[in-house]
Amino acid sequence: MTEAPVELLREALMVALVVSLPILAVAVAVGLVTAIAQSATQVQDQSVSAVPRLVACAIVLLALAGWMVSKLVSFAQAMFAGAP
């Protein structure tokens, strides 16, 4: 009986990780590419690295929003179905 809350927390963390992983991966990849470009061109402006990351994350968020919502909804339905 005491394992249920731990299992629920584990599942919630896994769903949060799976849902946020694509955005984080794109942010890291774009940040790395812009950092290499900045070091090659010696342009050290903060907006040069922030704007491409924000645009890329917004594009990924718009492209994967339906998948993310379906993952969260299926987790919520499973959680409420198992509630006493």
VMD Tcl script that builds the backbone (N, CA, C; Angstrom):
set m [mol new atoms 252]
animate dup $m
set s [atomselect $m all]
$s set {name element resname resid chain x y z} {
  {N N MET 1 A 0.819 -1.200 0.000}
  {CA C MET 1 A 0.000 0.000 0.000}
  {C C MET 1 A 0.859 1.259 0.000}
  {N N THR 2 A 2.010 1.219 0.644}
  {CA C THR 2 A 2.860 2.415 0.683}
  {C C THR 2 A 3.650 2.602 -0.601}
  {N N GLU 3 A 3.638 1.622 -1.478}
  {CA C GLU 3 A 4.366 1.745 -2.740}
  {C C GLU 3 A 3.597 2.551 -3.782}
  {N N ALA 4 A 2.305 2.707 -3.633}
  {CA C ALA 4 A 1.490 3.412 -4.627}
  {C C ALA 4 A 1.898 4.876 -4.801}
  {N N PRO 5 A 2.082 5.651 -3.726}
  {CA C PRO 5 A 2.500 7.049 -3.945}
  {C C PRO 5 A 3.888 7.163 -4.574}
  {N N VAL 6 A 4.776 6.267 -4.217}
  {CA C VAL 6 A 6.119 6.288 -4.788}
  {C C VAL 6 A 6.061 5.953 -6.274}
  {N N GLU 7 A 5.264 4.982 -6.629}
  {CA C GLU 7 A 5.106 4.601 -8.038}
  {C C GLU 7 A 4.450 5.733 -8.837}
  {N N LEU 8 A 3.464 6.394 -8.250}
  {CA C LEU 8 A 2.803 7.520 -8.903}
  {C C LEU 8 A 3.778 8.668 -9.127}
  {N N LEU 9 A 4.602 8.957 -8.145}
  {CA C LEU 9 A 5.602 10.012 -8.282}
  {C C LEU 9 A 6.634 9.655 -9.344}
  {N N ARG 10 A 7.036 8.398 -9.385}
  {CA C ARG 10 A 7.992 7.953 -10.391}
  {C C ARG 10 A 7.419 8.094 -11.793}
  {N N GLU 11 A 6.178 7.692 -11.967}
  {CA C GLU 11 A 5.527 7.824 -13.267}
  {C C GLU 11 A 5.357 9.288 -13.669}
  {N N ALA 12 A 5.021 10.145 -12.700}
  {CA C ALA 12 A 4.861 11.566 -12.998}
  {C C ALA 12 A 6.190 12.181 -13.436}
  {N N LEU 13 A 7.263 11.816 -12.784}
  {CA C LEU 13 A 8.582 12.326 -13.169}
  {C C LEU 13 A 9.002 11.816 -14.542}
  {N N MET 14 A 8.687 10.571 -14.842}
  {CA C MET 14 A 9.028 10.019 -16.159}
  {C C MET 14 A 8.240 10.717 -17.266}
  {N N VAL 15 A 6.971 10.973 -17.036}
  {CA C VAL 15 A 6.156 11.675 -18.037}
  {C C VAL 15 A 6.681 13.098 -18.229}
  {N N ALA 16 A 7.034 13.766 -17.136}
  {CA C ALA 16 A 7.585 15.122 -17.246}
  {C C ALA 16 A 8.897 15.111 -18.017}
  {N N LEU 17 A 9.723 14.110 -17.786}
  {CA C LEU 17 A 10.996 14.007 -18.500}
  {C C LEU 17 A 10.773 13.744 -19.985}
  {N N VAL 18 A 9.880 12.834 -20.303}
  {CA C VAL 18 A 9.615 12.494 -21.709}
  {C C VAL 18 A 9.004 13.677 -22.451}
  {N N VAL 19 A 8.137 14.417 -21.797}
  {CA C VAL 19 A 7.475 15.552 -22.451}
  {C C VAL 19 A 8.448 16.723 -22.657}
  {N N SER 20 A 9.333 16.942 -21.707}
  {CA C SER 20 A 10.232 18.094 -21.815}
  {C C SER 20 A 11.522 17.798 -22.570}
  {N N LEU 21 A 11.837 16.533 -22.787}
  {CA C LEU 21 A 13.104 16.177 -23.423}
  {C C LEU 21 A 13.281 16.739 -24.833}
  {N N PRO 22 A 12.288 16.717 -25.719}
  {CA C PRO 22 A 12.521 17.284 -27.055}
  {C C PRO 22 A 12.872 18.769 -27.041}
  {N N ILE 23 A 12.210 19.535 -26.205}
  {CA C ILE 23 A 12.493 20.964 -26.144}
  {C C ILE 23 A 13.887 21.201 -25.571}
  {N N LEU 24 A 14.230 20.470 -24.531}
  {CA C LEU 24 A 15.558 20.633 -23.942}
  {C C LEU 24 A 16.659 20.229 -24.908}
  {N N ALA 25 A 16.444 19.152 -25.646}
  {CA C ALA 25 A 17.452 18.701 -26.605}
  {C C ALA 25 A 17.662 19.731 -27.711}
  {N N VAL 26 A 16.582 20.315 -28.198}
  {CA C VAL 26 A 16.698 21.338 -29.241}
  {C C VAL 26 A 17.386 22.581 -28.685}
  {N N ALA 27 A 17.073 22.961 -27.469}
  {CA C ALA 27 A 17.710 24.131 -26.866}
  {C C ALA 27 A 19.210 23.920 -26.705}
  {N N VAL 28 A 19.606 22.726 -26.296}
  {CA C VAL 28 A 21.035 22.432 -26.145}
  {C C VAL 28 A 21.725 22.418 -27.501}
  {N N ALA 29 A 21.108 21.787 -28.487}
  {CA C ALA 29 A 21.728 21.705 -29.815}
  {C C ALA 29 A 21.873 23.092 -30.452}
  {N N VAL 30 A 20.828 23.895 -30.396}
  {CA C VAL 30 A 20.895 25.229 -30.979}
  {C C VAL 30 A 21.868 26.104 -30.199}
  {N N GLY 31 A 21.896 25.962 -28.893}
  {CA C GLY 31 A 22.856 26.712 -28.089}
  {C C GLY 31 A 24.286 26.356 -28.426}
  {N N LEU 32 A 24.540 25.075 -28.667}
  {CA C LEU 32 A 25.885 24.644 -29.041}
  {C C LEU 32 A 26.291 25.198 -30.405}
  {N N VAL 33 A 25.370 25.142 -31.362}
  {CA C VAL 33 A 25.666 25.662 -32.701}
  {C C VAL 33 A 25.906 27.168 -32.658}
  {N N THR 34 A 25.093 27.894 -31.907}
  {CA C THR 34 A 25.291 29.340 -31.833}
  {C C THR 34 A 26.559 29.691 -31.064}
  {N N ALA 35 A 26.913 28.896 -30.067}
  {CA C ALA 35 A 28.159 29.150 -29.339}
  {C C ALA 35 A 29.369 28.936 -30.239}
  {N N ILE 36 A 29.317 27.900 -31.073}
  {CA C ILE 36 A 30.414 27.668 -32.023}
  {C C ILE 36 A 30.480 28.797 -33.038}
  {N N ALA 37 A 29.322 29.232 -33.527}
  {CA C ALA 37 A 29.302 30.334 -34.496}
  {C C ALA 37 A 29.795 31.631 -33.865}
  {N N GLN 38 A 29.422 31.875 -32.616}
  {CA C GLN 38 A 29.880 33.090 -31.935}
  {C C GLN 38 A 31.384 33.069 -31.701}
  {N N SER 39 A 31.908 31.914 -31.333}
  {CA C SER 39 A 33.352 31.853 -31.101}
  {C C SER 39 A 34.125 31.948 -32.417}
  {N N ALA 40 A 33.555 31.463 -33.493}
  {CA C ALA 40 A 34.229 31.546 -34.789}
  {C C ALA 40 A 34.215 32.982 -35.325}
  {N N THR 41 A 33.121 33.700 -35.093}
  {CA C THR 41 A 33.020 35.062 -35.610}
  {C C THR 41 A 33.402 36.116 -34.578}
  {N N GLN 42 A 33.644 35.709 -33.351}
  {CA C GLN 42 A 34.000 36.585 -32.237}
  {C C GLN 42 A 32.937 37.639 -31.962}
  {N N VAL 43 A 31.672 37.267 -32.168}
  {CA C VAL 43 A 30.551 38.123 -31.807}
  {C C VAL 43 A 30.046 37.629 -30.458}
  {N N GLN 44 A 30.145 38.443 -29.422}
  {CA C GLN 44 A 29.802 38.008 -28.074}
  {C C GLN 44 A 28.573 38.727 -27.529}
  {N N ASP 45 A 27.540 38.805 -28.314}
  {CA C ASP 45 A 26.298 39.452 -27.896}
  {C C ASP 45 A 25.348 38.389 -27.354}
  {N N GLN 46 A 24.703 38.662 -26.228}
  {CA C GLN 46 A 23.822 37.675 -25.604}
  {C C GLN 46 A 22.560 37.407 -26.425}
  {N N SER 47 A 22.072 38.415 -27.130}
  {CA C SER 47 A 20.849 38.212 -27.909}
  {C C SER 47 A 21.088 37.304 -29.109}
  {N N VAL 48 A 22.311 37.237 -29.576}
  {CA C VAL 48 A 22.621 36.361 -30.710}
  {C C VAL 48 A 22.447 34.894 -30.311}
  {N N SER 49 A 22.707 34.564 -29.058}
  {CA C SER 49 A 22.537 33.179 -28.629}
  {C C SER 49 A 21.127 32.906 -28.111}
  {N N ALA 50 A 20.444 33.923 -27.590}
  {CA C ALA 50 A 19.132 33.698 -26.994}
  {C C ALA 50 A 18.014 33.607 -28.024}
  {N N VAL 51 A 18.045 34.450 -29.016}
  {CA C VAL 51 A 16.948 34.506 -29.991}
  {C C VAL 51 A 16.816 33.208 -30.792}
  {N N PRO 52 A 17.891 32.638 -31.335}
  {CA C PRO 52 A 17.719 31.368 -32.061}
  {C C PRO 52 A 17.211 30.231 -31.175}
  {N N ARG 53 A 17.658 30.217 -29.918}
  {CA C ARG 53 A 17.164 29.185 -29.000}
  {C C ARG 53 A 15.673 29.337 -28.756}
  {N N LEU 54 A 15.224 30.566 -28.526}
  {CA C LEU 54 A 13.795 30.798 -28.296}
  {C C LEU 54 A 12.960 30.443 -29.521}
  {N N VAL 55 A 13.424 30.800 -30.691}
  {CA C VAL 55 A 12.690 30.494 -31.919}
  {C C VAL 55 A 12.631 28.986 -32.149}
  {N N ALA 56 A 13.753 28.305 -31.968}
  {CA C ALA 56 A 13.783 26.851 -32.170}
  {C C ALA 56 A 12.889 26.135 -31.162}
  {N N CYS 57 A 12.925 26.566 -29.910}
  {CA C CYS 57 A 12.067 25.946 -28.895}
  {C C CYS 57 A 10.593 26.202 -29.183}
  {N N ALA 58 A 10.263 27.389 -29.669}
  {CA C ALA 58 A 8.871 27.681 -30.014}
  {C C ALA 58 A 8.401 26.817 -31.172}
  {N N ILE 59 A 9.258 26.616 -32.166}
  {CA C ILE 59 A 8.895 25.763 -33.308}
  {C C ILE 59 A 8.670 24.323 -32.863}
  {N N VAL 60 A 9.568 23.813 -32.015}
  {CA C VAL 60 A 9.412 22.438 -31.517}
  {C C VAL 60 A 8.156 22.327 -30.657}
  {N N LEU 61 A 7.904 23.333 -29.841}
  {CA C LEU 61 A 6.708 23.310 -29.003}
  {C C LEU 61 A 5.438 23.297 -29.845}
  {N N LEU 62 A 5.404 24.109 -30.896}
  {CA C LEU 62 A 4.231 24.109 -31.772}
  {C C LEU 62 A 4.090 22.798 -32.535}
  {N N ALA 63 A 5.213 22.216 -32.942}
  {CA C ALA 63 A 5.159 20.977 -33.713}
  {C C ALA 63 A 4.751 19.785 -32.851}
  {N N LEU 64 A 5.169 19.767 -31.600}
  {CA C LEU 64 A 4.926 18.599 -30.750}
  {C C LEU 64 A 3.869 18.838 -29.679}
  {N N ALA 65 A 3.142 19.937 -29.757}
  {CA C ALA 65 A 2.161 20.254 -28.720}
  {C C ALA 65 A 1.079 19.181 -28.610}
  {N N GLY 66 A 0.598 18.693 -29.720}
  {CA C GLY 66 A -0.442 17.662 -29.683}
  {C C GLY 66 A 0.036 16.389 -29.021}
  {N N TRP 67 A 1.252 15.972 -29.335}
  {CA C TRP 67 A 1.818 14.772 -28.725}
  {C C TRP 67 A 2.019 14.965 -27.226}
  {N N MET 68 A 2.503 16.141 -26.840}
  {CA C MET 68 A 2.743 16.417 -25.419}
  {C C MET 68 A 1.436 16.412 -24.629}
  {N N VAL 69 A 0.419 17.037 -25.191}
  {CA C VAL 69 A -0.878 17.082 -24.512}
  {C C VAL 69 A -1.470 15.686 -24.403}
  {N N SER 70 A -1.349 14.870 -25.453}
  {CA C SER 70 A -1.900 13.515 -25.384}
  {C C SER 70 A -1.180 12.675 -24.336}
  {N N LYS 71 A 0.139 12.852 -24.197}
  {CA C LYS 71 A 0.888 12.135 -23.149}
  {C C LYS 71 A 0.403 12.555 -21.765}
  {N N LEU 72 A 0.241 13.862 -21.566}
  {CA C LEU 72 A -0.197 14.358 -20.263}
  {C C LEU 72 A -1.632 13.946 -19.951}
  {N N VAL 73 A -2.492 13.972 -20.951}
  {CA C VAL 73 A -3.887 13.579 -20.735}
  {C C VAL 73 A -3.990 12.096 -20.426}
  {N N SER 74 A -3.239 11.265 -21.136}
  {CA C SER 74 A -3.291 9.823 -20.855}
  {C C SER 74 A -2.742 9.520 -19.472}
  {N N PHE 75 A -1.710 10.248 -19.030}
  {CA C PHE 75 A -1.216 10.056 -17.673}
  {C C PHE 75 A -2.254 10.487 -16.645}
  {N N ALA 76 A -2.905 11.622 -16.876}
  {CA C ALA 76 A -3.922 12.094 -15.938}
  {C C ALA 76 A -5.108 11.136 -15.877}
  {N N GLN 77 A -5.517 10.602 -17.015}
  {CA C GLN 77 A -6.617 9.635 -17.023}
  {C C GLN 77 A -6.244 8.370 -16.272}
  {N N ALA 78 A -5.012 7.896 -16.453}
  {CA C ALA 78 A -4.568 6.699 -15.737}
  {C C ALA 78 A -4.465 6.974 -14.245}
  {N N MET 79 A -4.044 8.176 -13.887}
  {CA C MET 79 A -3.921 8.524 -12.472}
  {C C MET 79 A -5.289 8.593 -11.819}
  {N N PHE 80 A -6.250 9.236 -12.490}
  {CA C PHE 80 A -7.586 9.354 -11.898}
  {C C PHE 80 A -8.348 8.027 -11.941}
  {N N ALA 81 A -8.043 7.164 -12.884}
  {CA C ALA 81 A -8.694 5.855 -12.928}
  {C C ALA 81 A -8.229 4.983 -11.770}
  {N N GLY 82 A -7.001 5.179 -11.324}
  {CA C GLY 82 A -6.487 4.381 -10.212}
  {C C GLY 82 A -6.766 4.989 -8.851}
  {N N ALA 83 A -7.335 6.190 -8.801}
  {CA C ALA 83 A -7.623 6.848 -7.511}
  {C C ALA 83 A -8.809 6.179 -6.835}
  {N N PRO 84 A -8.733 6.056 -5.534}
  {CA C PRO 84 A -9.865 5.415 -4.804}
  {C C PRO 84 A -11.095 6.291 -4.733}
}
mol reanalyze $m
mol bondsrecalc $m
mol representation Tube
mol addrep $m
